[in-house]
Amino acid sequence: MSQASQEVTAATVIGNFTITLPAPNQAQISASGYLVEGEDKASLDARMDTVREALERQQRMLEIPVLQARIEQIEKAREDIERAYADLLQRNKDKQAGKAGAKALSSQEQANLKNAPLQLKGIEAELEKARKKIADARAGA
Protein backbone atom coordinates (compact mmCIF):
# COMPACT_ATOMS: atom_id res chain seq x y z
CA MET A 1 0.00 0.00 0.00
CA SER A 2 1.40 3.43 -0.90
CA GLN A 3 2.19 6.03 1.72
CA ALA A 4 -0.64 8.31 0.45
CA SER A 5 -3.29 5.56 0.68
CA GLN A 6 -2.15 4.63 4.18
CA GLU A 7 -2.54 8.24 5.23
CA VAL A 8 -6.03 8.50 3.75
CA THR A 9 -7.03 5.18 5.35
CA ALA A 10 -5.81 6.34 8.76
CA ALA A 11 -7.52 9.75 8.48
CA THR A 12 -10.74 10.68 10.20
CA VAL A 13 -13.85 10.80 8.04
CA ILE A 14 -15.66 14.07 8.63
CA GLY A 15 -18.43 13.80 6.06
CA ASN A 16 -19.42 12.40 2.72
CA PHE A 17 -20.46 13.50 -0.74
CA THR A 18 -22.72 12.02 -3.38
CA ILE A 19 -22.69 12.87 -7.05
CA THR A 20 -25.89 12.00 -8.90
CA LEU A 21 -26.54 12.27 -12.62
CA PRO A 22 -29.71 11.57 -14.57
CA ALA A 23 -29.86 8.33 -16.52
CA PRO A 24 -32.27 7.29 -19.28
CA ASN A 25 -35.91 6.53 -18.50
CA GLN A 26 -36.19 8.69 -15.38
CA ALA A 27 -33.42 6.71 -13.59
CA GLN A 28 -30.39 8.12 -11.81
CA ILE A 29 -26.82 7.00 -11.41
CA SER A 30 -24.81 8.04 -8.37
CA ALA A 31 -21.61 7.45 -6.46
CA SER A 32 -20.50 8.51 -2.99
CA GLY A 33 -17.21 9.28 -1.32
CA TYR A 34 -15.92 10.52 1.98
CA LEU A 35 -14.58 13.85 3.17
CA VAL A 36 -11.39 13.25 5.09
CA GLU A 37 -10.06 15.49 7.84
CA GLY A 38 -7.02 17.45 6.72
CA GLU A 39 -7.47 16.70 3.00
CA ASP A 40 -6.75 19.75 0.89
CA LYS A 41 -9.26 21.15 -1.59
CA ALA A 42 -7.19 20.13 -4.63
CA SER A 43 -7.19 16.49 -3.51
CA LEU A 44 -10.94 16.53 -2.84
CA ASP A 45 -11.61 18.21 -6.18
CA ALA A 46 -9.50 15.59 -7.96
CA ARG A 47 -11.38 12.72 -6.31
CA MET A 48 -14.76 14.29 -7.05
CA ASP A 49 -13.72 14.95 -10.67
CA THR A 50 -12.70 11.30 -11.02
CA VAL A 51 -16.07 10.15 -9.66
CA ARG A 52 -17.99 12.57 -11.89
CA GLU A 53 -16.05 11.50 -15.00
CA ALA A 54 -16.73 7.84 -14.24
CA LEU A 55 -20.43 8.56 -13.75
CA GLU A 56 -20.59 10.54 -16.99
CA ARG A 57 -19.10 7.58 -18.87
CA GLN A 58 -21.63 5.22 -17.28
CA GLN A 59 -24.38 7.69 -18.11
CA ARG A 60 -23.36 7.61 -21.80
CA MET A 61 -23.19 3.81 -21.78
CA LEU A 62 -26.69 3.56 -20.29
CA GLU A 63 -27.97 5.81 -23.05
CA ILE A 64 -26.82 3.45 -25.84
CA PRO A 65 -29.82 1.04 -25.68
CA VAL A 66 -32.20 4.01 -25.55
CA LEU A 67 -30.54 5.54 -28.61
CA GLN A 68 -30.62 2.20 -30.44
CA ALA A 69 -34.36 1.91 -29.81
CA ARG A 70 -34.80 5.50 -31.01
CA ILE A 71 -32.87 4.69 -34.20
CA GLU A 72 -35.22 1.77 -34.88
CA GLN A 73 -38.24 4.06 -34.45
CA ILE A 74 -36.76 6.73 -36.69
CA GLU A 75 -35.88 4.16 -39.37
CA LYS A 76 -39.45 2.82 -39.30
CA ALA A 77 -40.81 6.36 -39.66
CA ARG A 78 -38.41 6.97 -42.56
CA GLU A 79 -39.63 3.82 -44.32
CA ASP A 80 -43.26 4.90 -43.84
CA ILE A 81 -42.57 8.38 -45.22
CA GLU A 82 -40.60 6.96 -48.16
CA ARG A 83 -43.47 4.61 -49.03
CA ALA A 84 -46.06 7.38 -48.77
CA TYR A 85 -43.85 9.72 -50.80
CA ALA A 86 -43.36 7.13 -53.56
CA ASP A 87 -47.13 6.54 -53.66
CA LEU A 88 -47.85 10.29 -53.90
CA LEU A 89 -45.24 10.72 -56.64
CA GLN A 90 -46.75 7.87 -58.63
CA ARG A 91 -50.31 9.12 -58.19
CA ASN A 92 -49.27 12.64 -59.19
CA LYS A 93 -47.41 11.29 -62.22
CA ASP A 94 -50.41 9.19 -63.23
CA LYS A 95 -52.74 12.21 -62.98
CA GLN A 96 -50.37 14.42 -65.00
CA ALA A 97 -50.09 11.70 -67.65
CA GLY A 98 -53.89 11.57 -67.88
CA LYS A 99 -54.00 7.94 -66.83
CA ALA A 100 -57.57 6.61 -66.65
CA GLY A 101 -58.96 6.61 -63.11
CA ALA A 102 -56.16 8.76 -61.71
CA LYS A 103 -57.41 11.29 -59.18
CA ALA A 104 -55.89 14.65 -58.39
CA LEU A 105 -54.03 14.88 -55.09
CA SER A 106 -55.87 16.65 -52.29
CA SER A 107 -54.36 19.84 -50.91
CA GLN A 108 -53.10 17.84 -47.89
CA GLU A 109 -51.52 15.24 -50.18
CA GLN A 110 -49.89 18.00 -52.24
CA ALA A 111 -48.44 19.48 -49.05
CA ASN A 112 -47.19 16.02 -48.00
CA LEU A 113 -45.61 15.55 -51.44
CA LYS A 114 -43.84 18.91 -51.11
CA ASN A 115 -42.70 18.35 -47.49
CA ALA A 116 -41.57 14.71 -47.73
CA PRO A 117 -38.02 15.47 -49.00
CA LEU A 118 -37.47 17.89 -46.10
CA GLN A 119 -38.84 15.38 -43.61
CA LEU A 120 -36.54 12.68 -44.98
CA LYS A 121 -33.55 15.02 -44.79
CA GLY A 122 -34.42 15.81 -41.15
CA ILE A 123 -34.75 12.12 -40.36
CA GLU A 124 -31.33 11.40 -41.85
CA ALA A 125 -29.83 14.16 -39.70
CA GLU A 126 -31.47 12.68 -36.58
CA LEU A 127 -30.17 9.21 -37.44
CA GLU A 128 -26.65 10.52 -37.98
CA LYS A 129 -26.74 12.40 -34.68
CA ALA A 130 -27.94 9.31 -32.76
CA ARG A 131 -25.34 7.07 -34.41
CA LYS A 132 -22.57 9.56 -33.60
CA LYS A 133 -23.71 9.74 -29.99
CA ILE A 134 -23.53 5.94 -29.74
CA ALA A 135 -20.07 5.87 -31.35
CA ASP A 136 -18.84 8.62 -29.02
CA ALA A 137 -20.19 6.78 -25.95
CA ARG A 138 -18.46 3.58 -27.02
CA ALA A 139 -15.22 5.45 -27.69
CA GLY A 140 -15.39 7.07 -24.28
CA ALA A 141 -15.72 10.58 -25.68
HELIX and SHEET records of a PDB file:
HELIX    1   1 GLN A    3  ALA A   10  1                                   8    
HELIX    2   2 LYS A   41  GLN A   96  1                                  56    
HELIX    3   3 SER A  107  ALA A  139  1                                  33    
SHEET    1   A 2 VAL A  13  PRO A  22  0                                        
SHEET    2   A 2 GLN A  28  VAL A  36 -1                                        
END                                                                             
